[in-house]
């Protein structure tokens, strides 16, 4: 009987490839730097959002315009 267990595997959020959750998996949960950057670009382009109530129009009035 072995005390070593297989590492947990997750699906890459971008391409669905399996990714072993190990210290060697440099870009986890992504399979590669490419998939990581694709995901970052989608957030930056506001294609992805966290669900929630919209802020009221006066929420940012305390910020100064420079």
PQR file with spaces between the fields and no chain letter, atoms N, CA, C, O and H, PARSE charges and radii, in Angstrom:
ATOM       1  N    UNK     1       0.846   -1.184    0.000 -0.4000 1.5000
ATOM       2  CA   UNK     1       0.000    0.000    0.000 -0.0000 2.0000
ATOM       3  C    UNK     1       0.891    1.248    0.000  0.5500 1.7000
ATOM       4  O    UNK     1       1.772    1.376    0.850 -0.5500 1.4000
ATOM       5  N    UNK     2       0.673    2.150   -0.928 -0.4000 1.5000
ATOM       6  CA   UNK     2       1.490    3.353   -1.072 -0.0000 2.0000
ATOM       7  C    UNK     2       0.873    4.516   -0.302  0.5500 1.7000
ATOM       8  O    UNK     2      -0.346    4.688   -0.288 -0.5500 1.4000
ATOM       9  H    UNK     2      -0.043    2.047   -1.618  0.4000 1.0000
ATOM      10  N    UNK     3       1.727    5.311    0.337 -0.4000 1.5000
ATOM      11  CA   UNK     3       1.242    6.486    1.062 -0.0000 2.0000
ATOM      12  C    UNK     3       1.146    7.710    0.140  0.5500 1.7000
ATOM      13  O    UNK     3       0.589    8.740    0.522 -0.5500 1.4000
ATOM      14  H    UNK     3       2.717    5.172    0.326  0.4000 1.0000
ATOM      15  N    UNK     4       1.695    7.585   -1.075 -0.4000 1.5000
ATOM      16  CA   UNK     4       1.621    8.688   -2.039 -0.0000 2.0000
ATOM      17  C    UNK     4       0.285    8.641   -2.760  0.5500 1.7000
ATOM      18  O    UNK     4      -0.156    7.590   -3.222 -0.5500 1.4000
ATOM      19  H    UNK     4       2.147    6.749   -1.385  0.4000 1.0000
ATOM      20  N    UNK     5      -0.340    9.789   -2.844 -0.4000 1.5000
ATOM      21  CA   UNK     5      -1.592    9.891   -3.572 -0.0000 2.0000
ATOM      22  C    UNK     5      -1.362   10.691   -4.836  0.5500 1.7000
ATOM      23  O    UNK     5      -0.440   11.503   -4.907 -0.5500 1.4000
ATOM      24  H    UNK     5       0.019   10.644   -2.468  0.4000 1.0000
ATOM      25  N    UNK     6      -2.189   10.464   -5.820 -0.4000 1.5000
ATOM      26  CA   UNK     6      -2.113   11.254   -7.052 -0.0000 2.0000
ATOM      27  C    UNK     6      -2.493   12.691   -6.732  0.5500 1.7000
ATOM      28  O    UNK     6      -3.377   12.925   -5.908 -0.5500 1.4000
ATOM      29  H    UNK     6      -2.938    9.805   -5.763  0.4000 1.0000
ATOM      30  N    UNK     7      -1.831   13.671   -7.379 -0.4000 1.5000
ATOM      31  CA   UNK     7      -2.202   15.068   -7.126 -0.0000 2.0000
ATOM      32  C    UNK     7      -3.610   15.354   -7.637  0.5500 1.7000
ATOM      33  O    UNK     7      -4.095   14.719   -8.573 -0.5500 1.4000
ATOM      34  H    UNK     7      -1.113   13.481   -8.049  0.4000 1.0000
ATOM      35  N    UNK     8      -4.236   16.305   -7.009 -0.4000 1.5000
ATOM      36  CA   UNK     8      -5.553   16.746   -7.463 -0.0000 2.0000
ATOM      37  C    UNK     8      -5.406   17.314   -8.875  0.5500 1.7000
ATOM      38  O    UNK     8      -4.402   17.951   -9.195 -0.5500 1.4000
ATOM      39  H    UNK     8      -3.842   16.821   -6.248  0.4000 1.0000
ATOM      40  N    UNK     9      -6.395   17.083   -9.697 -0.4000 1.5000
ATOM      41  CA   UNK     9      -6.405   17.606  -11.060 -0.0000 2.0000
ATOM      42  C    UNK     9      -7.585   18.550  -11.216  0.5500 1.7000
ATOM      43  O    UNK     9      -8.699   18.245  -10.791 -0.5500 1.4000
ATOM      44  H    UNK     9      -7.211   16.566   -9.437  0.4000 1.0000
ATOM      45  N    UNK    10      -7.326   19.712  -11.838 -0.4000 1.5000
ATOM      46  CA   UNK    10      -8.377   20.685  -12.129 -0.0000 2.0000
ATOM      47  C    UNK    10      -8.385   20.928  -13.635  0.5500 1.7000
ATOM      48  O    UNK    10      -7.428   20.587  -14.330 -0.5500 1.4000
ATOM      49  H    UNK    10      -6.421   19.959  -12.184  0.4000 1.0000
ATOM      50  N    UNK    11      -9.453   21.512  -14.127 -0.4000 1.5000
ATOM      51  CA   UNK    11      -9.553   21.851  -15.544 -0.0000 2.0000
ATOM      52  C    UNK    11      -9.078   23.295  -15.737  0.5500 1.7000
ATOM      53  O    UNK    11      -9.444   24.177  -14.961 -0.5500 1.4000
ATOM      54  H    UNK    11     -10.230   21.789  -13.563  0.4000 1.0000
ATOM      55  N    UNK    12      -8.278   23.531  -16.753 -0.4000 1.5000
ATOM      56  CA   UNK    12      -7.852   24.883  -17.095 -0.0000 2.0000
ATOM      57  C    UNK    12      -9.106   25.707  -17.396  0.5500 1.7000
ATOM      58  O    UNK    12      -9.928   25.287  -18.210 -0.5500 1.4000
ATOM      59  H    UNK    12      -7.980   22.814  -17.384  0.4000 1.0000
ATOM      60  N    UNK    13      -9.273   26.875  -16.754 -0.4000 1.5000
ATOM      61  CA   UNK    13     -10.473   27.685  -16.985 -0.0000 2.0000
ATOM      62  C    UNK    13     -10.606   28.191  -18.428  0.5500 1.7000
ATOM      63  O    UNK    13     -11.706   28.540  -18.858 -0.5500 1.4000
ATOM      64  H    UNK    13      -8.605   27.216  -16.092  0.4000 1.0000
ATOM      65  N    UNK    14      -9.515   28.234  -19.164 -0.4000 1.5000
ATOM      66  CA   UNK    14      -9.547   28.754  -20.525 -0.0000 2.0000
ATOM      67  C    UNK    14      -9.793   27.670  -21.568  0.5500 1.7000
ATOM      68  O    UNK    14     -10.635   27.841  -22.450 -0.5500 1.4000
ATOM      69  H    UNK    14      -8.622   27.950  -18.814  0.4000 1.0000
ATOM      70  N    UNK    15      -9.063   26.548  -21.477 -0.4000 1.5000
ATOM      71  CA   UNK    15      -9.139   25.535  -22.540 -0.0000 2.0000
ATOM      72  C    UNK    15      -9.630   24.169  -22.063  0.5500 1.7000
ATOM      73  O    UNK    15      -9.788   23.256  -22.874 -0.5500 1.4000
ATOM      74  H    UNK    15      -8.379   26.409  -20.761  0.4000 1.0000
ATOM      75  N    UNK    16      -9.870   24.018  -20.776 -0.4000 1.5000
ATOM      76  CA   UNK    16     -10.381   22.773  -20.182 -0.0000 2.0000
ATOM      77  C    UNK    16      -9.385   21.617  -20.168  0.5500 1.7000
ATOM      78  O    UNK    16      -9.787   20.486  -19.896 -0.5500 1.4000
ATOM      79  H    UNK    16      -9.742   24.759  -20.118  0.4000 1.0000
ATOM      80  N    UNK    17      -8.108   21.850  -20.449 -0.4000 1.5000
ATOM      81  CA   UNK    17      -7.117   20.782  -20.318 -0.0000 2.0000
ATOM      82  C    UNK    17      -6.942   20.448  -18.842  0.5500 1.7000
ATOM      83  O    UNK    17      -7.055   21.341  -18.002 -0.5500 1.4000
ATOM      84  H    UNK    17      -7.781   22.769  -20.670  0.4000 1.0000
ATOM      85  N    UNK    18      -6.673   19.199  -18.503 -0.4000 1.5000
ATOM      86  CA   UNK    18      -6.427   18.855  -17.105 -0.0000 2.0000
ATOM      87  C    UNK    18      -5.086   19.414  -16.633  0.5500 1.7000
ATOM      88  O    UNK    18      -4.093   19.374  -17.360 -0.5500 1.4000
ATOM      89  H    UNK    18      -6.581   18.474  -19.185  0.4000 1.0000
ATOM      90  N    UNK    19      -5.072   19.935  -15.404 -0.4000 1.5000
ATOM      91  CA   UNK    19      -3.864   20.503  -14.810 -0.0000 2.0000
ATOM      92  C    UNK    19      -3.668   19.847  -13.447  0.5500 1.7000
ATOM      93  O    UNK    19      -4.546   19.923  -12.588 -0.5500 1.4000
ATOM      94  H    UNK    19      -5.878   19.968  -14.814  0.4000 1.0000
ATOM      95  N    UNK    20      -2.517   19.203  -13.248 -0.4000 1.5000
ATOM      96  CA   UNK    20      -2.212   18.610  -11.950 -0.0000 2.0000
ATOM      97  C    UNK    20      -1.874   19.730  -10.974  0.5500 1.7000
ATOM      98  O    UNK    20      -1.065   20.602  -11.291 -0.5500 1.4000
ATOM      99  H    UNK    20      -1.804   19.142  -13.946  0.4000 1.0000
ATOM     100  N    UNK    21      -2.481   19.718   -9.796 -0.4000 1.5000
ATOM     101  CA   UNK    21      -2.265   20.769   -8.792 -0.0000 2.0000
ATOM     102  C    UNK    21      -1.014   20.418   -8.001  0.5500 1.7000
ATOM     103  O    UNK    21      -1.087   19.856   -6.908 -0.5500 1.4000
ATOM     104  H    UNK    21      -3.138   19.010   -9.538  0.4000 1.0000
ATOM     105  N    UNK    22       0.132   20.758   -8.575 -0.4000 1.5000
ATOM     106  CA   UNK    22       1.431   20.465   -7.966 -0.0000 2.0000
ATOM     107  C    UNK    22       2.290   21.719   -7.991  0.5500 1.7000
ATOM     108  O    UNK    22       1.998   22.659   -8.730 -0.5500 1.4000
ATOM     109  H    UNK    22       0.191   21.214   -9.463  0.4000 1.0000
ATOM     110  N    UNK    23       3.363   21.740   -7.178 -0.4000 1.5000
ATOM     111  CA   UNK    23       4.263   22.906   -7.212 -0.0000 2.0000
ATOM     112  C    UNK    23       4.890   23.129   -8.587  0.5500 1.7000
ATOM     113  O    UNK    23       5.257   24.254   -8.928 -0.5500 1.4000
ATOM     114  H    UNK    23       3.601   20.976   -6.577  0.4000 1.0000
ATOM     115  N    UNK    24       5.012   22.073   -9.370 -0.4000 1.5000
ATOM     116  CA   UNK    24       5.616   22.192  -10.701 -0.0000 2.0000
ATOM     117  C    UNK    24       4.674   22.851  -11.712  0.5500 1.7000
ATOM     118  O    UNK    24       5.127   23.339  -12.747 -0.5500 1.4000
ATOM     119  H    UNK    24       4.714   21.159   -9.093  0.4000 1.0000
ATOM     120  N    UNK    25       3.391   22.869  -11.427 -0.4000 1.5000
ATOM     121  CA   UNK    25       2.411   23.484  -12.333 -0.0000 2.0000
ATOM     122  C    UNK    25       2.487   24.999  -12.145  0.5500 1.7000
ATOM     123  O    UNK    25       1.752   25.585  -11.351 -0.5500 1.4000
ATOM     124  H    UNK    25       3.023   22.472  -10.586  0.4000 1.0000
ATOM     125  N    UNK    26       3.380   25.599  -12.884 -0.4000 1.5000
ATOM     126  CA   UNK    26       3.739   27.011  -12.720 -0.0000 2.0000
ATOM     127  C    UNK    26       2.573   27.989  -12.903  0.5500 1.7000
ATOM     128  O    UNK    26       2.551   29.039  -12.261 -0.5500 1.4000
ATOM     129  H    UNK    26       3.978   25.123  -13.530  0.4000 1.0000
ATOM     130  N    UNK    27       1.615   27.666  -13.759 -0.4000 1.5000
ATOM     131  CA   UNK    27       0.544   28.615  -14.081 -0.0000 2.0000
ATOM     132  C    UNK    27      -0.813   28.195  -13.540  0.5500 1.7000
ATOM     133  O    UNK    27      -1.836   28.726  -13.971 -0.5500 1.4000
ATOM     134  H    UNK    27       1.634   26.813  -14.281  0.4000 1.0000
ATOM     135  N    UNK    28      -0.841   27.246  -12.598 -0.4000 1.5000
ATOM     136  CA   UNK    28      -2.123   26.739  -12.095 -0.0000 2.0000
ATOM     137  C    UNK    28      -3.013   27.855  -11.606  0.5500 1.7000
ATOM     138  O    UNK    28      -2.506   28.788  -10.983 -0.5500 1.4000
ATOM     139  H    UNK    28      -0.010   26.815  -12.247  0.4000 1.0000
ATOM     140  N    UNK    29      -4.273   27.818  -11.842 -0.4000 1.5000
ATOM     141  CA   UNK    29      -5.063   26.730  -12.384 -0.0000 2.0000
ATOM     142  C    UNK    29      -5.025   26.646  -13.905  0.5500 1.7000
ATOM     143  O    UNK    29      -5.718   25.814  -14.489 -0.5500 1.4000
ATOM     144  H    UNK    29      -4.685   27.060  -12.349  0.4000 1.0000
ATOM     145  N    UNK    30      -4.238   27.480  -14.548 -0.4000 1.5000
ATOM     146  CA   UNK    30      -4.141   27.456  -16.006 -0.0000 2.0000
ATOM     147  C    UNK    30      -3.092   26.444  -16.436  0.5500 1.7000
ATOM     148  O    UNK    30      -2.175   26.133  -15.676 -0.5500 1.4000
ATOM     149  H    UNK    30      -3.675   28.156  -14.073  0.4000 1.0000
ATOM     150  N    UNK    31      -3.226   25.929  -17.656 -0.4000 1.5000
ATOM     151  CA   UNK    31      -2.273   24.941  -18.152 -0.0000 2.0000
ATOM     152  C    UNK    31      -1.004   25.595  -18.698  0.5500 1.7000
ATOM     153  O    UNK    31       0.037   24.945  -18.802 -0.5500 1.4000
ATOM     154  H    UNK    31      -3.971   26.182  -18.273  0.4000 1.0000
ATOM     155  N    UNK    32      -1.090   26.877  -19.046 -0.4000 1.5000
ATOM     156  CA   UNK    32       0.053   27.549  -19.665 -0.0000 2.0000
ATOM     157  C    UNK    32      -0.037   29.057  -19.440  0.5500 1.7000
ATOM     158  O    UNK    32      -1.070   29.582  -19.024 -0.5500 1.4000
ATOM     159  H    UNK    32      -1.935   27.405  -18.962  0.4000 1.0000
ATOM     160  N    UNK    33       1.058   29.726  -19.721 -0.4000 1.5000
ATOM     161  CA   UNK    33       1.061   31.188  -19.637 -0.0000 2.0000
ATOM     162  C    UNK    33       0.085   31.782  -20.650  0.5500 1.7000
ATOM     163  O    UNK    33      -0.570   32.787  -20.372 -0.5500 1.4000
ATOM     164  H    UNK    33       1.897   29.299  -20.059  0.4000 1.0000
ATOM     165  N    UNK    34      -0.011   31.158  -21.823 -0.4000 1.5000
ATOM     166  CA   UNK    34      -0.936   31.637  -22.857 -0.0000 2.0000
ATOM     167  C    UNK    34      -2.366   31.666  -22.332  0.5500 1.7000
ATOM     168  O    UNK    34      -3.060   32.672  -22.481 -0.5500 1.4000
ATOM     169  H    UNK    34       0.520   30.342  -22.049  0.4000 1.0000
ATOM     170  N    UNK    35      -2.812   30.572  -21.719 -0.4000 1.5000
ATOM     171  CA   UNK    35      -4.183   30.521  -21.188 -0.0000 2.0000
ATOM     172  C    UNK    35      -4.369   31.541  -20.057  0.5500 1.7000
ATOM     173  O    UNK    35      -5.431   32.150  -19.931 -0.5500 1.4000
ATOM     174  H    UNK    35      -2.248   29.755  -21.598  0.4000 1.0000
ATOM     175  N    UNK    36      -3.345   31.718  -19.250 -0.4000 1.5000
ATOM     176  CA   UNK    36      -3.412   32.703  -18.161 -0.0000 2.0000
ATOM     177  C    UNK    36      -3.600   34.117  -18.737  0.5500 1.7000
ATOM     178  O    UNK    36      -4.412   34.892  -18.233 -0.5500 1.4000
ATOM     179  H    UNK    36      -2.482   31.223  -19.352  0.4000 1.0000
ATOM     180  N    UNK    37      -2.848   34.444  -19.791 -0.4000 1.5000
ATOM     181  CA   UNK    37      -2.937   35.777  -20.388 -0.0000 2.0000
ATOM     182  C    UNK    37      -4.248   35.993  -21.129  0.5500 1.7000
ATOM     183  O    UNK    37      -4.764   37.111  -21.153 -0.5500 1.4000
ATOM     184  H    UNK    37      -2.188   33.814  -20.201  0.4000 1.0000
ATOM     185  N    UNK    38      -4.792   34.949  -21.730 -0.4000 1.5000
ATOM     186  CA   UNK    38      -6.102   35.061  -22.372 -0.0000 2.0000
ATOM     187  C    UNK    38      -7.145   35.431  -21.330  0.5500 1.7000
ATOM     188  O    UNK    38      -7.965   36.320  -21.556 -0.5500 1.4000
ATOM     189  H    UNK    38      -4.373   34.041  -21.710  0.4000 1.0000
ATOM     190  N    UNK    39      -7.116   34.747  -20.179 -0.4000 1.5000
ATOM     191  CA   UNK    39      -8.064   35.026  -19.104 -0.0000 2.0000
ATOM     192  C    UNK    39      -7.890   36.454  -18.577  0.5500 1.7000
ATOM     193  O    UNK    39      -8.875   37.161  -18.362 -0.5500 1.4000
ATOM     194  H    UNK    39      -6.449   34.025  -19.995  0.4000 1.0000
ATOM     195  N    UNK    40      -6.664   36.869  -18.373 -0.4000 1.5000
ATOM     196  CA   UNK    40      -6.403   38.234  -17.894 -0.0000 2.0000
ATOM     197  C    UNK    40      -6.944   39.263  -18.878  0.5500 1.7000
ATOM     198  O    UNK    40      -7.534   40.263  -18.469 -0.5500 1.4000
ATOM     199  H    UNK    40      -5.864   36.295  -18.547  0.4000 1.0000
ATOM     200  N    UNK    41      -6.747   39.027  -20.160 -0.4000 1.5000
ATOM     201  CA   UNK    41      -7.253   39.939  -21.180 -0.0000 2.0000
ATOM     202  C    UNK    41      -8.771   40.045  -21.162  0.5500 1.7000
ATOM     203  O    UNK    41      -9.324   41.122  -21.381 -0.5500 1.4000
ATOM     204  H    UNK    41      -6.267   38.215  -20.492  0.4000 1.0000
ATOM     205  N    UNK    42      -9.448   38.924  -20.901 -0.4000 1.5000
ATOM     206  CA   UNK    42     -10.913   38.949  -20.831 -0.0000 2.0000
ATOM     207  C    UNK    42     -11.380   39.787  -19.640  0.5500 1.7000
ATOM     208  O    UNK    42     -12.366   40.515  -19.748 -0.5500 1.4000
ATOM     209  H    UNK    42      -8.999   38.049  -20.723  0.4000 1.0000
ATOM     210  N    UNK    43     -10.687   39.692  -18.515 -0.4000 1.5000
ATOM     211  CA   UNK    43     -11.051   40.531  -17.357 -0.0000 2.0000
ATOM     212  C    UNK    43     -10.767   42.001  -17.662  0.5500 1.7000
ATOM     213  O    UNK    43     -11.578   42.869  -17.341 -0.5500 1.4000
ATOM     214  H    UNK    43      -9.886   39.100  -18.428  0.4000 1.0000
ATOM     215  N    UNK    44      -9.613   42.285  -18.284 -0.4000 1.5000
ATOM     216  CA   UNK    44      -9.246   43.671  -18.593 -0.0000 2.0000
ATOM     217  C    UNK    44     -10.214   44.308  -19.586  0.5500 1.7000
ATOM     218  O    UNK    44     -10.487   45.506  -19.510 -0.5500 1.4000
ATOM     219  H    UNK    44      -8.954   41.580  -18.545  0.4000 1.0000
ATOM     220  N    UNK    45     -10.729   43.514  -20.510 -0.4000 1.5000
ATOM     221  CA   UNK    45     -11.685   44.017  -21.501 -0.0000 2.0000
ATOM     222  C    UNK    45     -13.111   44.021  -20.953  0.5500 1.7000
ATOM     223  O    UNK    45     -14.058   44.322  -21.679 -0.5500 1.4000
ATOM     224  H    UNK    45     -10.508   42.541  -20.571  0.4000 1.0000
ATOM     225  N    UNK    46     -13.259   43.690  -19.688 -0.4000 1.5000
ATOM     226  CA   UNK    46     -14.550   43.632  -18.999 -0.0000 2.0000
ATOM     227  C    UNK    46     -15.506   42.640  -19.651  0.5500 1.7000
ATOM     228  O    UNK    46     -16.723   42.828  -19.615 -0.5500 1.4000
ATOM     229  H    UNK    46     -12.489   43.445  -19.098  0.4000 1.0000
ATOM     230  N    UNK    47     -14.949   41.570  -20.254 -0.4000 1.5000
ATOM     231  CA   UNK    47     -15.774   40.491  -20.784 -0.0000 2.0000
ATOM     232  C    UNK    47     -16.231   39.569  -19.654  0.5500 1.7000
ATOM     233  O    UNK    47     -17.232   38.865  -19.781 -0.5500 1.4000
ATOM     234  H    UNK    47     -13.961   41.418  -20.284  0.4000 1.0000
ATOM     235  N    UNK    48     -15.487   39.582  -18.550 -0.4000 1.5000
ATOM     236  CA   UNK    48     -15.833   38.798  -17.360 -0.0000 2.0000
ATOM     237  C    UNK    48     -16.103   39.762  -16.218  0.5500 1.7000
ATOM     238  O    UNK    48     -15.483   40.822  -16.120 -0.5500 1.4000
ATOM     239  H    UNK    48     -14.673   40.154  -18.446  0.4000 1.0000
ATOM     240  N    UNK    49     -17.028   39.383  -15.363 -0.4000 1.5000
ATOM     241  CA   UNK    49     -17.377   40.223  -14.207 -0.0000 2.0000
ATOM     242  C    UNK    49     -17.770   39.333  -13.045  0.5500 1.7000
ATOM     243  O    UNK    49     -18.173   38.185  -13.239 -0.5500 1.4000
ATOM     244  H    UNK    49     -17.532   38.523  -15.442  0.4000 1.0000
ATOM     245  N    UNK    50     -17.655   39.859  -11.848 -0.4000 1.5000
ATOM     246  CA   UNK    50     -18.167   39.194  -10.656 -0.0000 2.0000
ATOM     247  C    UNK    50     -19.570   39.725  -10.443  0.5500 1.7000
ATOM     248  O    UNK    50     -19.786   40.937  -10.409 -0.5500 1.4000
ATOM     249  H    UNK    50     -17.328   40.791  -11.691  0.4000 1.0000
ATOM     250  N    UNK    51     -20.514   38.825  -10.300 -0.4000 1.5000
ATOM     251  CA   UNK    51     -21.917   39.221  -10.147 -0.0000 2.0000
ATOM     252  C    UNK    51     -22.108   40.037   -8.880  0.5500 1.7000
ATOM     253  O    UNK    51     -21.457   39.788   -7.865 -0.5500 1.4000
ATOM     254  H    UNK    51     -20.338   37.841  -10.327  0.4000 1.0000
ATOM     255  N    UNK    52     -22.986   40.993   -8.945 -0.4000 1.5000
ATOM     256  CA   UNK    52     -23.307   41.825   -7.793 -0.0000 2.0000
ATOM     257  C    UNK    52     -24.182   42.984   -8.210  0.5500 1.7000
ATOM     258  O    UNK    52     -24.469   43.192   -9.389 -0.5500 1.4000
ATOM     259  H    UNK    52     -23.514   41.196   -9.769  0.4000 1.0000
ATOM     260  N    UNK    53     -24.590   43.721   -7.217 -0.4000 1.5000
ATOM     261  CA   UNK    53     -25.419   44.898   -7.484 -0.0000 2.0000
ATOM     262  C    UNK    53     -24.553   46.010   -8.063  0.5500 1.7000
ATOM     263  O    UNK    53     -23.418   46.192   -7.624 -0.5500 1.4000
ATOM     264  H    UNK    53     -24.357   43.553   -6.259  0.4000 1.0000
ATOM     265  N    UNK    54     -25.061   46.754   -9.033 -0.4000 1.5000
ATOM     266  CA   UNK    54     -24.297   47.880   -9.562 -0.0000 2.0000
ATOM     267  C    UNK    54     -24.137   48.963   -8.499  0.5500 1.7000
ATOM     268  O    UNK    54     -24.999   49.134   -7.637 -0.5500 1.4000
ATOM     269  H    UNK    54     -25.984   46.606   -9.390  0.4000 1.0000
ATOM     270  N    UNK    55     -23.028   49.687   -8.573 -0.4000 1.5000
ATOM     271  CA   UNK    55     -22.797   50.797   -7.655 -0.0000 2.0000
ATOM     272  C    UNK    55     -23.724   51.956   -7.993  0.5500 1.7000
ATOM     273  O    UNK    55     -24.050   52.167   -9.161 -0.5500 1.4000
ATOM     274  H    UNK    55     -22.328   49.548   -9.274  0.4000 1.0000
ATOM     275  N    UNK    56     -24.150   52.705   -6.991 -0.4000 1.5000
ATOM     276  CA   UNK    56     -24.954   53.893   -7.290 -0.0000 2.0000
ATOM     277  C    UNK    56     -24.105   54.917   -8.048  0.5500 1.7000
ATOM     278  O    UNK    56     -22.881   54.916   -7.914 -0.5500 1.4000
ATOM     279  H    UNK    56     -23.885   52.534   -6.042  0.4000 1.0000
ATOM     280  N    UNK    57     -24.728   55.781   -8.832 -0.4000 1.5000
ATOM     281  CA   UNK    57     -23.977   56.744   -9.643 -0.0000 2.0000
ATOM     282  C    UNK    57     -23.064   57.657   -8.826  0.5500 1.7000
ATOM     283  O    UNK    57     -22.078   58.165   -9.361 -0.5500 1.4000
ATOM     284  H    UNK    57     -25.723   55.782   -8.940  0.4000 1.0000
ATOM     285  N    UNK    58     -23.363   57.878   -7.558 -0.4000 1.5000
ATOM     286  CA   UNK    58     -22.555   58.775   -6.732 -0.0000 2.0000
ATOM     287  C    UNK    58     -21.457   58.042   -5.957  0.5500 1.7000
ATOM     288  O    UNK    58     -20.797   58.660   -5.121 -0.5500 1.4000
ATOM     289  H    UNK    58     -24.164   57.466   -7.123  0.4000 1.0000
ATOM     290  N    UNK    59     -21.242   56.763   -6.202 -0.4000 1.5000
ATOM     291  CA   UNK    59     -20.293   55.956   -5.427 -0.0000 2.0000
ATOM     292  C    UNK    59     -18.863   56.459   -5.535  0.5500 1.7000
ATOM     293  O    UNK    59     -18.099   56.330   -4.579 -0.5500 1.4000
ATOM     294  H    UNK    59     -21.778   56.261   -6.881  0.4000 1.0000
ATOM     295  N    UNK    60     -18.486   57.023   -6.658 -0.4000 1.5000
ATOM     296  CA   UNK    60     -17.090   57.456   -6.854 -0.0000 2.0000
ATOM     297  C    UNK    60     -16.931   58.978   -6.792  0.5500 1.7000
ATOM     298  O    UNK    60     -15.906   59.493   -7.238 -0.5500 1.4000
ATOM     299  H    UNK    60     -19.107   57.128   -7.435  0.4000 1.0000
ATOM     300  N    UNK    61     -17.894   59.702   -6.264 -0.4000 1.5000
ATOM     301  CA   UNK    61     -17.811   61.168   -6.244 -0.0000 2.0000
ATOM     302  C    UNK    61     -16.679   61.688   -5.370  0.5500 1.7000
ATOM     303  O    UNK    61     -16.199   62.799   -5.592 -0.5500 1.4000
ATOM     304  H    UNK    61     -18.727   59.284   -5.901  0.4000 1.0000
ATOM     305  N    UNK    62     -16.244   60.920   -4.392 -0.4000 1.5000
ATOM     306  CA   UNK    62     -15.172   61.386   -3.515 -0.0000 2.0000
ATOM     307  C    UNK    62     -13.827   61.381   -4.203  0.5500 1.7000
ATOM     308  O    UNK    62     -12.893   62.010   -3.706 -0.5500 1.4000
ATOM     309  H    UNK    62     -16.634   60.017   -4.212  0.4000 1.0000
ATOM     310  N    UNK    63     -13.684   60.685   -5.347 -0.4000 1.5000
ATOM     311  CA   UNK    63     -12.416   60.668   -6.082 -0.0000 2.0000
ATOM     312  C    UNK    63     -12.265   61.979   -6.856  0.5500 1.7000
ATOM     313  O    UNK    63     -13.224   62.505   -7.420 -0.5500 1.4000
ATOM     314  H    UNK    63     -14.443   60.174   -5.751  0.4000 1.0000
ATOM     315  N    UNK    64     -11.054   62.478   -6.864 -0.4000 1.5000
ATOM     316  CA   UNK    64     -10.795   63.714   -7.578 -0.0000 2.0000
ATOM     317  C    UNK    64     -10.375   63.394   -9.017  0.5500 1.7000
ATOM     318  O    UNK    64      -9.719   62.383   -9.267 -0.5500 1.4000
ATOM     319  H    UNK    64     -10.275   62.050   -6.405  0.4000 1.0000
ATOM     320  N    UNK    65     -10.751   64.245   -9.940 -0.4000 1.5000
ATOM     321  CA   UNK    65     -10.315   64.099  -11.322 -0.0000 2.0000
ATOM     322  C    UNK    65      -9.029   64.873  -11.504  0.5500 1.7000
ATOM     323  O    UNK    65      -8.952   66.045  -11.136 -0.5500 1.4000
ATOM     324  H    UNK    65     -11.284   65.066   -9.737  0.4000 1.0000
ATOM     325  N    UNK    66      -8.044   64.248  -12.054 -0.4000 1.5000
ATOM     326  CA   UNK    66      -6.743   64.909  -12.269 -0.0000 2.0000
ATOM     327  C    UNK    66      -6.539   65.240  -13.705  0.5500 1.7000
ATOM     328  O    UNK    66      -5.504   65.797  -14.069 -0.5500 1.4000
ATOM     329  H    UNK    66      -8.107   63.296  -12.354  0.4000 1.0000
